[in-house]
Amino acid sequence: MIPVLGIPYFNRPDLLLRCLDSIDHPVGRVVLVMNGGPRDQVPTIIRAEAFHHPQVGAFDYLWHRNAGVAGAWNEIIKLFPADWWLLANNDIQFSPGDLGRLAEAVCKTDCACAYGNHGASWFGVTAPGIHAVGLFDENIFPAYLEDCDWSYRCDLLGKRRITVEGCSSVHGDGRQSGSCTVNATPELQKKNCRTHSGNFN
């Protein structure tokens, strides 16, 4: 079982619901973090909150100002203690069997984290990994490179990171490259041009 599946969410409700519908492996708890997105998406969030899935034990929903991706991941980890957490973008569509493959790899491998087929677009991070490496750096805001920073610190400590073979989940909507969250909002695209380079620095 996947103890906690955490999904930061800002926009593209269609992709969020697609992500939830694609779950095909037991999940103890889904945690959705509404990260400061538009209020006009309330109907979709209500639909997500009321969502019932035979593979999901519980659904939790948090809404607050935009804490960035790192802040949302950290909140999930701190508020919902577990042996490990699966963190996923809302624009991931899990392919049949992928969640089971990743869960098996995390449980049978002594690793700090395990990536699916799109890197940190969906990955499992373990409690021992967080204990050794620490949480994600919330100074990297609002998104991009917080995963690379964590991985770099992980490597410096000699902690193992793996990529799970055989995964084929879909990232995005098939019409454009890059983040669907950023691409859906022109204002975010402009801001991202500035923050992305700053995060690299």
N, C-alpha and C positions, 0 to 999 in steps of 0.2 A: 504493500500500500504506500501511496505518496502521502506523507503526513499533512503537508500544507502546500497548496498551489497558490502562489501570490501573483496577482496581475495588477500592475499600475495602469491607470486608464485616464486618458484626457479627451479623446474624441474618436470618431469612426465607430459608432455604436454597432453598426452592422458587422464589423470585424470582431468586436468583443463577443457578440452573441454567437458568431461562427466559431470562435475559439472555445467557448463553453460547450457548444453542441458537439465538438469534436473529441471531448474527453471519453476515452474508452478503457480506462484503468481505474481501480479504486482509489479515491482521494478522500482523506479524512476530513479536510476542510479547504474550501476555496475562499480566499481573501481578496476582495476587489478594493483597490485604493483609487478612489476618484480624486485625481490629482489637480484640482482647481479648474476643471473644464467648464464649458458653457452650461448654464442652468437649463437651457432648452432641451437638454438631453435627459432630463429627469424621467420622462416616460420610459425611455429605454433602460435606465438604471433600475426603475421599479420592476420592469420585466425581468432584468437580470437578478434582482434581489429575490423575486418570487420564484426564481428558476428551480425546478426540481429535476434531478438527474439520478438515475438508478445507481450510478457509480460514486456519487458525492454524498458524504455524511452530513456536512454542515456548510452554510454559506454566511460569510461575514462581509460587511460593507463599511468602508470608512470614507468620509468626505471632508476635505479640508483644503486649505490653500495649497498651491503647487509646491510640494517639497522636493521636486526634482525626482529623477529616477532613483538616485542613491538614497535619498530620504525615504522614498516609498518602500524600497527594498529593506532598509534598516527598520522601518516601522513594522513591517510584516515579521521580521526576525525577532524583534524585541517583544512585540505584543503576543506572538503566538509561538511559544517555545516548542521545539521539535528536535528530533535527531537529525533531520535535514529538511530543506525547503526547496521546492521547485519554483523558480521565478521565471515568468514568461511575459513577453510582450502581448498586448491584446490583439495584435495583427498576426499571431501565429495560429495556424490551423494544424492540429496534430494529425499525423497520418496514422492509420490503424497499426497498433503494435508499438509505436514509438515511445509512448509513456511507459509501457511495461519494460521495454529495453533499457530505458534510462534508469528506471527504479531498480531494476536488477543489477545494473552496473554500479550504482551508488551503494547498494546494500552488500554487494559481494567484493567490492574493491576498496582498499584503504586509500581513499582519495579525499582531497579537500573540496574538489568540485568536479562535476561531469557535465560536459556540453552536449547538446543535441547537434543537429546538422546545420544550425545557424549561429554557432557560438553563443554569446550571451543574450541572444534573442529568446532562448529558452535553455535553462541550465539548472542543475541541482547543486546546491552548496550545503556542506555538512556542518553540524555543530562543532566538531573538532577543527574544521577548517576556519570557521569564524573565530573560535577561541584562539587559534594560533595567529591568524592574519589580522583579525579585527573586522570591524564593520566597513561598509563602503564609504568613501570620502565624500561628504555632502558639500564640500567646497567645489566639487566638479558639478556644475549646475547649468542648465536644468537636466542635460543629458549628454551622453557620449563621452567615452574614455573612463568613466567610473569603473567599468569592468576591466579595462586594460590596466588601470592603476592597481586594482585589487589583485589581478593576476600577476603583475610585476612583483608586488609584495609577497605573494604566495611563492613565486619562483625564488626570490631572494632567501626565503626560509627553507627552501628545499622541499616544499610540500607538493604532493603529486596532483596534477590536473590531467583529466583524460577527456577524449572525445569518443562518444558512443557510436560504434559502427552500425550501418544499416538503417539509419534514420532518414526519413524523406519528408518531414513536415514542411508545410508551405509557409513562407514568410512574406507578408504583404498581400496585395489583392491581385497580383498578376498583371497589372497595367503600368506600373511604374517602379523604379528602383528607389531604394532608400526608405526612410521611415514614413509609414502612412500617416502617423500622427503629425509629423512636420509638414509633409506634402499636402495635407488637407487644409492647412491654414497659412495663407500668404504671410501674415504677420510673424508666425513662428519661423517660416523659411528665412525671413530677413534676420531675425534674431539669431537663428542657428548659425548663419554665416559668421557672426561675430563670436558667439560663445564656443563654437566647435574649435576654432583655431586657438582660442584662449585656453581651452581645456587641454589641447595638445601641449601647449607651453607648460 
